[in-house]
Amino acid sequence: MVKGGPKLKLSQKQQQIVNHKDGALLVEAGPGSGKTRVLIERIKFLLSSTRRGKILALTFSNLAADEMKERLAEDRSFEEQVDRVTVGTIHSFCLDLVQSRGNLIGLDTDMVLFESEEDRRALLKEVFIETPQLKDFLERYDDKSKVFQRALQLITEQKKNFVLPEDCVVTDPFPFIYSEYNRKLLDQNVMDFDDILFFAYRILTENASVVRMYNSLYKYICIDEAQDLNFAQYQVIKALCGNNYCNVMMVGDANQSIYGFNGSNSEFMTKNFVADFAPTIYKLNENYRSAKRIVEFANRLEHYDSVTNYVYDGELVATRLADEESEAKYIADKVEQLMQDGHPDVEGVISPERMAVIARNRYVFSHLEEELTNRNIPFFFKKNASGIENESDFMIVFELCIRILINKKDYIHLQQLKKLIGSSALDNLNNINNMNSMSILKGVLTNTPYEKLISAIGILNSEVLSFGNALNALESILSTFDDDERYLVSMDIQQWRKHWNRYCMLVPKENRTLTSFRNQISLGKTKAIEVNNGISLLTAHMSKGLQFDVVFIMGLSEGTFPDYRAIKSGSVQLSQEMNNMYVAVTRAKRLCYMTYPAKKKMPWGDIKNQVPSRYIKDIVV
């Protein structure tokens, strides 16, 4: 879809970045500086100035990747060259690498992703149950769930730093637990989310020919939001470039680094990249998004020097309210006023879609959600979950069957399937390893209420993947369910069809497999694009990359924003909290209203006095 309106002229500095041809490039770009536009324009310039070679553009979210694809597609003069640009997340790129080249490090290329914590926990539990010494170790603890949780946290930490079990410095028996957990994953032909980067790194560092192939294929590599790189991601990018490749562009803003909990550190962009690639450095500090008062406040937060050419002063106020109910009513009143009367600094009617409410945590919205609902003001809470959320047991069983069909070694989901349908089939079979997936599923489903699934599963088991036909087969038996179950199954089938249709848009027919489909779901790539039909309610983390004419930031009291855990932890965490606040404020284009409740009712009934957040204590009224 081509967007209308005049095309804004690039500034001199923006044009210099666009015209940069060869050699590493670092663009430190503040909020509203047009960094995404500059990145898109540079990709277009490179496409027009080079006849051969492709461009690899990596982002940190599927939403950002989709936006980049859309903005590239807007310019029809580049329609024929869009295929020369590969756009995706770092994880999706690495997963493709593992699936296509995993055999080089001894992996099956049809490995399936275990994306959920529940699956990881179930697998780890099996490790403890099957190992006598670990079973004895577990018996020492009353709360065994905390043992599993801590072990999984440590495993994630080690994998993100590319530490093998034999190199762990963590106390016993963790190295053994870590080793057995990895063995269990491989035995079941699955990998967890942290394995994606680890395996990709191994492939690149152990196979120089693969690096040479990618260096030859991609003339340029562009990394958006580079301040969010963690150790593993940076090392993968560095390995991808090898010793001589240098046409890497990184774009980011150190002040918007808010994923410290995931190991991200802006220094991978500002220091490591500079040391390793010696890039040409540009700084974009002109804010084309936000009005004067908003930019001035943001600059005070981060001691930044962003400037704006906006003719509007805008509005930025911080208000103390009596309690959480009063805070919610204040915001709802302001919303209604703006919708009815507009504002001199905002052109046209201010619809709910032009407004957002941002808070540090999800629970802060509870009173506001109730207030907006009572007033019939539409609102929308953005979700970031991937996967498929089946409502009917029938389709939950269908999804488990898919997992077994693509991976008969998946003992975890086989046990879940048998437990859910109450089947004891195959419990006493010793030759299950010699059975194919279809035979296993027939053995489990036969003589159960889910026997009806066998026909649809048989369609999926055919040589040609006909997922749509399998869903048609399920729809043909809907009349056999009672009304309530029929409705849920029908809605679930529609959901699956949407995921499949989106997958078909992403992957050419000749490359489609059930394993690939399942993994794309796990990465969130088949998730439907959410439509904002009201005011956006966003956590600070979810708000990143978005912009609104009007932004409310609520719950701005010490212990809430900044979070009490950051206050206790000290400077590093508090720095992340400052960045969260900076991101929240700079989402506003014209108007920003900040609030906090003087009193807060705790879940156990106590009333706790609140003090204003350090971010607004000097301006609150």
KEFIVEX-308391 format. One line per field, with one value per residue (C-alpha): residue in three letters; x, y, z. Coordinates in steps of 0.1 Angstrom, whole numbers, plus 5000, padded with zeros to 4 digits. Layout:
BEGIN
aa <- [ALA,...]
x <- [X,...]
y <- [Y,...]
z <- [Z,...]
***
This chain:
BEGIN
aa <- [MET,VAL,LYS,GLY,GLY,PRO,LYS,LEU,LYS,LEU,SER,GLN,LYS,GLN,GLN,GLN,ILE,VAL,ASN,HIS,LYS,ASP,GLY,ALA,LEU,LEU,VAL,GLU,ALA,GLY,PRO,GLY,SER,GLY,LYS,THR,ARG,VAL,LEU,ILE,GLU,ARG,ILE,LYS,PHE,LEU,LEU,SER,SER,THR,ARG,ARG,GLY,LYS,ILE,LEU,ALA,LEU,THR,PHE,SER,ASN,LEU,ALA,ALA,ASP,GLU,MET,LYS,GLU,ARG,LEU,ALA,GLU,ASP,ARG,SER,PHE,GLU,GLU,GLN,VAL,ASP,ARG,VAL,THR,VAL,GLY,THR,ILE,HIS,SER,PHE,CYS,LEU,ASP,LEU,VAL,GLN,SER,ARG,GLY,ASN,LEU,ILE,GLY,LEU,ASP,THR,ASP,MET,VAL,LEU,PHE,GLU,SER,GLU,GLU,ASP,ARG,ARG,ALA,LEU,LEU,LYS,GLU,VAL,PHE,ILE,GLU,THR,PRO,GLN,LEU,LYS,ASP,PHE,LEU,GLU,ARG,TYR,ASP,ASP,LYS,SER,LYS,VAL,PHE,GLN,ARG,ALA,LEU,GLN,LEU,ILE,THR,GLU,GLN,LYS,LYS,ASN,PHE,VAL,LEU,PRO,GLU,ASP,CYS,VAL,VAL,THR,ASP,PRO,PHE,PRO,PHE,ILE,TYR,SER,GLU,TYR,ASN,ARG,LYS,LEU,LEU,ASP,GLN,ASN,VAL,MET,ASP,PHE,ASP,ASP,ILE,LEU,PHE,PHE,ALA,TYR,ARG,ILE,LEU,THR,GLU,ASN,ALA,SER,VAL,VAL,ARG,MET,TYR,ASN,SER,LEU,TYR,LYS,TYR,ILE,CYS,ILE,ASP,GLU,ALA,GLN,ASP,LEU,ASN,PHE,ALA,GLN,TYR,GLN,VAL,ILE,LYS,ALA,LEU,CYS,GLY,ASN,ASN,TYR,CYS,ASN,VAL,MET,MET,VAL,GLY,ASP,ALA,ASN,GLN,SER,ILE,TYR,GLY,PHE,ASN,GLY,SER,ASN,SER,GLU,PHE,MET,THR,LYS,ASN,PHE,VAL,ALA,ASP,PHE,ALA,PRO,THR,ILE,TYR,LYS,LEU,ASN,GLU,ASN,TYR,ARG,SER,ALA,LYS,ARG,ILE,VAL,GLU,PHE,ALA,ASN,ARG,LEU,GLU,HIS,TYR,ASP,SER,VAL,THR,ASN,TYR,VAL,TYR,ASP,GLY,GLU,LEU,VAL,ALA,THR,ARG,LEU,ALA,ASP,GLU,GLU,SER,GLU,ALA,LYS,TYR,ILE,ALA,ASP,LYS,VAL,GLU,GLN,LEU,MET,GLN,ASP,GLY,HIS,PRO,ASP,VAL,GLU,GLY,VAL,ILE,SER,PRO,GLU,ARG,MET,ALA,VAL,ILE,ALA,ARG,ASN,ARG,TYR,VAL,PHE,SER,HIS,LEU,GLU,GLU,GLU,LEU,THR,ASN,ARG,ASN,ILE,PRO,PHE,PHE,PHE,LYS,LYS,ASN,ALA,SER,GLY,ILE,GLU,ASN,GLU,SER,ASP,PHE,MET,ILE,VAL,PHE,GLU,LEU,CYS,ILE,ARG,ILE,LEU,ILE,ASN,LYS,LYS,ASP,TYR,ILE,HIS,LEU,GLN,GLN,LEU,LYS,LYS,LEU,ILE,GLY,SER,SER,ALA,LEU,ASP,ASN,LEU,ASN,ASN,ILE,ASN,ASN,MET,ASN,SER,MET,SER,ILE,LEU,LYS,GLY,VAL,LEU,THR,ASN,THR,PRO,TYR,GLU,LYS,LEU,ILE,SER,ALA,ILE,GLY,ILE,LEU,ASN,SER,GLU,VAL,LEU,SER,PHE,GLY,ASN,ALA,LEU,ASN,ALA,LEU,GLU,SER,ILE,LEU,SER,THR,PHE,ASP,ASP,ASP,GLU,ARG,TYR,LEU,VAL,SER,MET,ASP,ILE,GLN,GLN,TRP,ARG,LYS,HIS,TRP,ASN,ARG,TYR,CYS,MET,LEU,VAL,PRO,LYS,GLU,ASN,ARG,THR,LEU,THR,SER,PHE,ARG,ASN,GLN,ILE,SER,LEU,GLY,LYS,THR,LYS,ALA,ILE,GLU,VAL,ASN,ASN,GLY,ILE,SER,LEU,LEU,THR,ALA,HIS,MET,SER,LYS,GLY,LEU,GLN,PHE,ASP,VAL,VAL,PHE,ILE,MET,GLY,LEU,SER,GLU,GLY,THR,PHE,PRO,ASP,TYR,ARG,ALA,ILE,LYS,SER,GLY,SER,VAL,GLN,LEU,SER,GLN,GLU,MET,ASN,ASN,MET,TYR,VAL,ALA,VAL,THR,ARG,ALA,LYS,ARG,LEU,CYS,TYR,MET,THR,TYR,PRO,ALA,LYS,LYS,LYS,MET,PRO,TRP,GLY,ASP,ILE,LYS,ASN,GLN,VAL,PRO,SER,ARG,TYR,ILE,LYS,ASP,ILE,VAL,VAL]
x <- [5000,5015,5011,5004,5017,5048,5081,5102,5136,5166,5189,5225,5237,5210,5219,5256,5246,5224,5252,5278,5289,5316,5330,5315,5290,5277,5247,5239,5203,5181,5143,5124,5156,5143,5167,5143,5137,5175,5180,5154,5167,5202,5190,5174,5206,5226,5202,5203,5241,5251,5242,5250,5248,5220,5214,5208,5187,5184,5160,5150,5112,5089,5069,5100,5109,5073,5075,5108,5094,5063,5083,5105,5075,5059,5084,5073,5104,5122,5096,5118,5147,5129,5140,5176,5168,5165,5147,5142,5151,5185,5168,5149,5181,5200,5173,5173,5211,5207,5180,5200,5236,5231,5244,5279,5280,5263,5227,5196,5183,5147,5151,5121,5120,5109,5099,5079,5091,5066,5083,5118,5106,5090,5122,5144,5121,5127,5164,5160,5136,5159,5191,5194,5219,5198,5167,5184,5196,5160,5146,5166,5143,5107,5099,5111,5097,5123,5151,5138,5134,5169,5185,5167,5178,5214,5212,5199,5227,5254,5240,5238,5274,5283,5296,5297,5288,5325,5335,5310,5323,5289,5289,5280,5258,5248,5273,5260,5224,5233,5250,5222,5196,5215,5217,5180,5173,5194,5179,5145,5157,5147,5164,5155,5154,5189,5203,5195,5223,5247,5243,5245,5277,5293,5284,5299,5331,5337,5330,5349,5333,5298,5312,5327,5293,5274,5301,5297,5259,5254,5271,5259,5245,5224,5215,5186,5182,5218,5218,5198,5226,5236,5269,5255,5240,5270,5293,5271,5272,5310,5314,5291,5315,5346,5380,5377,5340,5334,5302,5282,5259,5246,5219,5208,5204,5223,5197,5170,5188,5161,5167,5194,5175,5182,5219,5217,5243,5247,5285,5284,5274,5294,5326,5330,5317,5339,5370,5364,5352,5365,5333,5326,5304,5274,5252,5216,5203,5175,5141,5115,5088,5083,5074,5098,5087,5089,5123,5136,5123,5138,5172,5172,5165,5195,5217,5212,5215,5186,5171,5137,5125,5089,5069,5048,5058,5036,5024,5042,5027,5031,5001,4996,4963,4948,4948,4947,4910,4915,4944,4923,4895,4919,4932,4898,4885,4914,4909,4872,4881,4907,4884,4857,4876,4909,4940,4957,4990,4974,4959,4924,4902,4921,4908,4915,4940,4962,4966,4986,4989,5023,5032,5062,5042,5010,4993,4993,4965,4939,4918,4922,4909,4878,4873,4876,4853,4826,4828,4828,4861,4878,4913,4937,4964,4993,5005,5039,5033,5040,5025,4989,4964,4939,4907,4893,4908,4902,4926,4951,4953,4956,4986,5003,4997,5015,5045,5046,5041,5072,5093,5085,5113,5094,5087,5076,5047,5038,5033,5013,4991,4985,4977,4953,4933,4936,4954,4977,4985,5021,5031,5044,5058,5095,5097,5083,5116,5109,5075,5068,5051,5017,5017,5024,4995,4971,4980,4974,4942,4923,4893,4893,4870,4899,4900,4883,4917,4934,4920,4933,4967,4969,4965,4994,5014,5012,5042,5027,5020,4982,4976,4945,4930,4937,4918,4889,4888,4884,4857,4838,4833,4822,4786,4795,4803,4778,4772,4796,4825,4817,4821,4855,4868,4856,4873,4905,4904,4901,4931,4952,4941,4953,4987,4990,4980,5007,5032,5024,5031,5065,5077,5077,5056,5086,5102,5072,5074,5054,5086,5093,5057,5058,5092,5079,5049,5073,5093,5061,5065,5030,5013,4986,4994,4974,4949,4947,4911,4914,4938,4970,4978,5015,5043,5074,5091,5062,5061,5095,5095,5059,5047,5015,5002,4992,5009,4999,5026,5009,5021,5051,5059,5091,5091,5067,5086,5115,5108,5116,5139,5160,5162,5175,5199,5217,5232,5231,5194,5185,5202,5179,5150,5160,5162,5127,5114,5133,5116,5082,5084,5098,5068,5049,5047,5028,5013,5026,5007,5024,5006,5011,4988,4995,4981,4981,4960,4980,4965,4963,4943,4969,4971,5006,5017,5035,5062,5066,5091,5126,5119,5090,5096,5108,5078,5049,5019]
y <- [5000,5033,5061,5096,5129,5149,5133,5152,5163,5147,5169,5173,5149,5124,5125,5119,5087,5076,5081,5063,5034,5011,5006,5002,5029,5038,5061,5072,5085,5100,5096,5112,5117,5098,5069,5043,5066,5071,5034,5027,5054,5041,5006,5021,5040,5008,4989,5015,5019,4982,4957,4926,4913,4913,4934,4918,4940,4927,4939,4929,4923,4909,4942,4962,4938,4940,4978,4979,4956,4978,5010,4994,4982,5017,5029,5012,5021,4994,4967,4946,4949,4941,4905,4917,4927,4901,4915,4897,4894,4882,4850,4842,4846,4824,4798,4796,4791,4763,4746,4748,4742,4725,4692,4709,4707,4673,4686,4673,4700,4693,4702,4717,4747,4744,4780,4778,4778,4750,4727,4735,4729,4695,4685,4695,4676,4645,4650,4651,4621,4599,4607,4591,4616,4645,4630,4628,4664,4676,4659,4683,4711,4717,4741,4720,4745,4771,4746,4741,4779,4787,4759,4772,4807,4796,4775,4806,4828,4803,4798,4836,4839,4808,4789,4751,4728,4718,4754,4764,4779,4775,4752,4715,4699,4726,4718,4682,4694,4717,4689,4664,4691,4696,4659,4655,4683,4666,4631,4645,4665,4698,4731,4758,4795,4802,4774,4793,4819,4794,4769,4796,4810,4775,4770,4803,4800,4763,4766,4793,4783,4793,4827,4832,4822,4848,4874,4868,4867,4899,4930,4950,4942,4967,4964,4984,4993,4982,4995,4963,4939,4914,4894,4864,4886,4907,4877,4861,4893,4895,4859,4864,4891,4870,4887,4910,4919,4955,4968,4968,4996,4999,5023,5029,5052,5043,5062,5038,5006,4991,4953,4949,4920,4902,4910,4939,4965,4996,4993,4965,4992,5022,5005,4969,4977,5008,4989,4959,4977,5013,5027,5062,5077,5100,5115,5125,5147,5166,5154,5156,5139,5158,5193,5217,5210,5173,5174,5197,5174,5143,5161,5168,5131,5119,5150,5148,5176,5168,5198,5203,5226,5221,5253,5239,5243,5213,5205,5186,5185,5163,5160,5146,5128,5117,5079,5054,5058,5096,5091,5069,5094,5123,5104,5094,5130,5144,5118,5128,5164,5160,5138,5165,5198,5189,5209,5239,5220,5189,5191,5178,5155,5136,5101,5074,5058,5090,5085,5061,5055,5041,5026,5007,4975,4959,4960,4998,4999,4980,5011,5028,4998,4998,5035,5034,5005,5022,5052,5032,5046,5020,5009,4983,4964,4954,4918,4905,4868,4844,4809,4798,4800,4772,4775,4740,4708,4693,4718,4716,4679,4688,4710,4682,4658,4682,4682,4644,4642,4664,4649,4614,4618,4646,4625,4656,4665,4628,4624,4656,4643,4610,4626,4651,4624,4598,4573,4546,4534,4525,4525,4489,4490,4486,4492,4527,4539,4517,4532,4562,4593,4584,4549,4564,4589,4563,4542,4570,4584,4552,4544,4579,4609,4623,4595,4620,4638,4609,4619,4654,4642,4618,4647,4665,4633,4632,4641,4674,4697,4706,4723,4741,4707,4694,4723,4717,4681,4694,4718,4689,4672,4704,4692,4663,4686,4702,4739,4753,4731,4736,4773,4770,4745,4767,4798,4778,4765,4801,4811,4782,4792,4828,4816,4793,4821,4844,4816,4811,4848,4845,4812,4800,4769,4748,4755,4750,4722,4714,4717,4751,4762,4751,4769,4801,4801,4797,4828,4848,4854,4841,4862,4885,4922,4937,4965,4993,5001,5025,5040,5020,5008,5000,4991,5011,4981,4976,5013,5013,5024,5038,5074,5091,5127,5124,5103,5097,5082,5070,5055,5078,5071,5059,5021,5019,5039,5036,5000,4991,4963,4988,5011,4982,4970,5002,5022,4997,4989,5025,5035,5011,5026,5061,5048,5034,5068,5084,5060,5066,5104,5105,5085,5118,5141,5170,5164,5145,5142,5125,5114,5097,5087,5102,5070,5034,5005,4974,4940,4931,4962,4986,5022,5032,5068,5075,5100,5113,5096,5112,5119,5144,5155,5190,5197,5179,5201]
z <- [5000,4989,5014,5001,5011,5002,5007,5032,5022,5039,5060,5049,5075,5067,5030,5038,5057,5028,5003,5023,5001,5014,5049,5083,5095,5129,5132,5167,5163,5189,5191,5163,5143,5112,5117,5102,5072,5068,5070,5043,5020,5023,5014,4983,4975,4977,4956,4929,4930,4930,4904,4922,4958,4983,5014,5048,5072,5108,5134,5169,5165,5138,5140,5131,5103,5089,5091,5072,5045,5042,5039,5012,4993,4993,4967,4935,4916,4937,4932,4910,4934,4967,4964,4968,5004,5031,5062,5094,5131,5142,5157,5125,5104,5128,5128,5090,5093,5118,5098,5066,5079,5112,5098,5097,5135,5139,5141,5123,5100,5110,5147,5164,5186,5223,5228,5260,5296,5303,5277,5291,5326,5316,5299,5329,5352,5332,5337,5375,5375,5354,5372,5407,5421,5409,5422,5456,5453,5445,5476,5498,5488,5498,5469,5439,5414,5425,5418,5383,5378,5390,5369,5338,5345,5349,5317,5298,5312,5302,5267,5262,5270,5248,5279,5275,5305,5308,5311,5338,5370,5387,5417,5414,5404,5380,5352,5352,5351,5322,5303,5309,5298,5265,5260,5266,5240,5214,5222,5214,5183,5198,5207,5231,5222,5235,5213,5181,5185,5201,5172,5146,5162,5161,5125,5115,5136,5127,5090,5071,5039,5053,5062,5028,5012,5032,5026,4989,4990,5011,4999,5029,5063,5083,5120,5133,5171,5176,5212,5221,5211,5237,5238,5218,5191,5187,5185,5158,5137,5141,5132,5101,5089,5093,5091,5061,5056,5067,5050,5082,5093,5128,5138,5174,5204,5236,5257,5245,5257,5279,5276,5302,5317,5284,5285,5261,5264,5242,5245,5219,5195,5209,5219,5206,5171,5170,5181,5158,5126,5129,5114,5101,5129,5124,5151,5144,5172,5154,5167,5140,5161,5194,5203,5222,5258,5254,5238,5266,5293,5276,5273,5310,5317,5298,5296,5259,5232,5210,5192,5175,5147,5157,5156,5184,5221,5229,5264,5292,5327,5358,5381,5416,5422,5455,5447,5419,5412,5410,5386,5363,5364,5356,5325,5313,5318,5298,5271,5267,5267,5239,5219,5221,5220,5204,5212,5195,5191,5175,5140,5135,5156,5183,5180,5206,5181,5183,5221,5243,5280,5291,5325,5339,5345,5334,5368,5369,5343,5364,5376,5342,5323,5345,5341,5303,5301,5322,5299,5267,5256,5234,5244,5233,5252,5231,5234,5225,5229,5201,5194,5192,5220,5214,5234,5227,5239,5205,5188,5217,5209,5172,5179,5200,5172,5148,5172,5172,5135,5128,5155,5169,5194,5211,5243,5263,5240,5235,5272,5273,5245,5263,5296,5280,5262,5290,5267,5280,5245,5237,5274,5272,5237,5234,5197,5196,5181,5151,5145,5123,5136,5120,5135,5170,5166,5154,5184,5208,5191,5182,5204,5219,5213,5193,5167,5144,5141,5123,5089,5092,5105,5076,5051,5069,5067,5029,5007,4996,5026,5023,5056,5043,5033,5068,5083,5058,5070,5106,5095,5079,5113,5132,5131,5154,5183,5207,5201,5227,5217,5180,5185,5202,5177,5148,5162,5167,5132,5119,5140,5125,5090,5096,5109,5078,5054,5069,5067,5030,5024,5040,5026,4989,4982,4974,5008,5030,5056,5087,5108,5093,5099,5136,5141,5124,5148,5177,5166,5163,5126,5117,5143,5129,5129,5157,5148,5173,5177,5206,5230,5233,5268,5267,5291,5286,5269,5245,5236,5219,5183,5184,5184,5193,5193,5229,5256,5292,5316,5347,5380,5382,5419,5435,5436,5406,5380,5387,5397,5434,5423,5403,5433,5454,5428,5422,5394,5365,5369,5376,5344,5325,5343,5332,5296,5301,5311,5282,5258,5273,5271,5236,5222,5225,5195,5209,5243,5274,5306,5336,5367,5401,5430,5464,5480,5468,5481,5485,5476,5513,5521,5535,5522,5513,5508,5475,5467,5431,5409,5408,5371,5378,5414,5403,5380,5396,5406]
***
